[in-house]
Amino acid sequence: MEKIVFNTSDGWAIAANYYPSPGNAVVLLHKFASDKSEYMSFAKELNQKGYAVLAIDFRGHGESTTRNGQKVNWQSFSNLDFISMTKDVAGARDWLTNKGYDSFAIVGASIGANTAVNYGVTDAAVKTVVLLSPGLEFKGILTSQTIRNFTKPIFIVASNEDTYSARSAAILYENAQGKKEIKLFDNAGHGASMFARTDLDRLILNWLKDNLS
């Protein structure tokens, strides 16, 4: 694993963990108020299966707290700042392109899931997305309209006791326009915490095998 930093179009220095591989690439997006470390085990598993992995710290989170030389964290963010996290994914895409990867998948948790939908619909390089505990809206990031234009393969996962995410997952699944699959666990938690209590890693690996080529 290599620690790297890339810059976004609006001046953020985004920290990421990069796991190199000649295979296809996967970008991992963490939940709100967390950081890239929540994917540590899964990132290693993906890499062992032959995928290149880029796990980023969103702007204002983890080690990504510098914008245009000034220290900033998410606690001072407006909704527009959160909506602009798609620029972090765009920066990740540019970095991967420079490394020779011409397509990738996104796995996003919670706010990362919402961001994955809204970025993925705009970029042909994104071949598939996996949404863990998505919402119809969070911190101003809306998915209810975007999903109606989403024609790529999408895998949506939530846990039934996480009622807002489970309800959102069902609505997003209903409105997605391409190949789609949904999995609702029981008592599995929220976002990346579902890895610890389920076979989520196996399910995602199977999905990527079939939909990222």
C-alpha positions, 0 to 999 in steps of 0.5 A: 500500500502506498500513501498518496495525495492528489489535488481537486479542481477546487484546491483540496489536497486529498489523501488516499491509500493506493493498492497497485495492481495491473487489474481493474481499479476500485475507488472506495468512499467512506461514510460521513465523519469517518475516513478511509481506514474503515475499508482497510481490510476490504481494500486488502482483500480486493487487492489480493483478488487482483484489483487496484484500489484507491481508498480516499479521505473525503475533503474535510475528513481524515488526512484531507484537511487542507484547501489552498494551503488552509486547514479546514474540516467538515465541521464547518461545511455547508451542504454545498461543501458536501455536494462538492465531494464529487470533485474528490472522486473526479480527482481520484479518476484523474489520478487513476487515469494518469496511472493507466486505468481507463475504467473503475468501479466505486464502492461508497458507504452512506454519504459515499454511496450518495456521492457515488451515484451522483458522480457515477452518472456523469462519467463513462469511466465508471462501469458499476457502483456499489451502494452501502446504506445509501440515502435519498438525501444526506447533507444536501446530497440528493439521489432520488432524481439522479437514480432515474438516469442511472443506467449502469450496473448497480448493487445496493445494500442496506440493513433492515434495522437501519430504517432510513437506509433500507427504505432509501435502498428500496426506492433507489433499486426501484428507480435504477434504470440498468442492471440492478441487485439489492441485498437487505441484511438483518442487524448488520449495521450501517455502511462499512460496518456491515462487512464485520457481520455478513458475507458482504465482501464475497457479494461485492467481489462476485458483483465486481467479477460480473460487472467490472471488465 
